[in-house]
């Protein structure tokens, strides 16, 4: 247990008559990139919402670096260093890059002789440049509003925000969905950069080529149960697809077909 940053044991979750998770175990080591795959309804999002504090499990335990953790809210998860980047990114479209990266963590200073507090834009912009540089992210202007950015740039801002929060584990839900080929590669490279920083990543996607491009290990869920785990270097897309749905796969793109 101590060798993992996070270890979830026997996680159960029911929604009415639907048993979404049935005693699932899940673990991720520091600096490891784990692909979490499964068909729609497999329980991927439910498990990740539990780990990130958005949902409470009905049964099971979570350990952080060998110590039992108590995660009952997203704030609890963040205190343990767990950040989740949702598919919609949760960015403020009307704010610029520093405004989004520091959203909820704004840095202020008090004007001399007055009780007024104002944003320390100079510090926020400098820190934003440092974060983007550490991830090798290039954005032409920090003053650019997020609503005018490409999908890849928006993902970059959301990922950079997790580093400001000193995340130790970043959970990414379909980060390459609806992106072009060039932007997909940029996002995959960002995942590699997080790994270089020693940050663990859980990568949820239906696109198996993206999983094989960056993940160290793949965990497969089916109907709320963990049905397989493979080191990426020791398996194939065909084997993973078989674990997920039995046989249905797009032979050209490697994309698992929803049922």
LINQUI-V76303 format. One record per pair of residues at least 6 apart in sequence whose C-alpha atoms are under 6 Angstrom apart, sorted by the first residue. I is the first residue (numbers start at 1). J is the second residue. Records with the same first field share a line. If there is no record, write none. Layout:
I: J ; J
//
This chain:
1: 66
2: 65 ; 66
4: 28 ; 29
5: 29 ; 30 ; 64 ; 65
6: 27 ; 28 ; 63 ; 64
7: 26 ; 27 ; 62 ; 63
8: 25 ; 26 ; 61 ; 62
9: 25 ; 60 ; 61
10: 23 ; 24 ; 25 ; 60
11: 23 ; 24 ; 59 ; 60
12: 21 ; 22 ; 23 ; 57 ; 58 ; 59
13: 20 ; 21 ; 57 ; 58
14: 20
20: 43 ; 224
21: 43 ; 224
22: 224 ; 225
24: 225 ; 226
30: 200
31: 195 ; 198 ; 199 ; 200
32: 200
33: 200 ; 201 ; 202 ; 215 ; 216
34: 202 ; 215 ; 217 ; 218
35: 202 ; 203 ; 204 ; 211 ; 215 ; 218
36: 203 ; 204 ; 219
37: 220
38: 220 ; 221 ; 222 ; 244
42: 221 ; 222 ; 223 ; 224
43: 224
49: 55
50: 56
52: 74 ; 77
53: 71 ; 72 ; 73 ; 74 ; 77
54: 73 ; 74
62: 68 ; 69
63: 69
71: 77
81: 167 ; 168
82: 167 ; 169
83: 170
84: 170 ; 171
85: 172
86: 173
87: 173 ; 174
93: 146 ; 147
94: 145
95: 145
96: 143 ; 144 ; 145 ; 146
97: 142
98: 124 ; 125 ; 128
101: 161
107: 119 ; 120
108: 118 ; 119 ; 120
109: 117 ; 118
110: 116 ; 117
135: 193
152: 183
168: 199
169: 199 ; 200 ; 201
170: 201
171: 201 ; 202
172: 203
173: 204
174: 204 ; 205
176: 184
206: 256
207: 255
208: 254
216: 232
217: 230 ; 231 ; 232
218: 229 ; 230
219: 228 ; 229
220: 226 ; 227 ; 228
221: 227
249: 256 ; 257
//
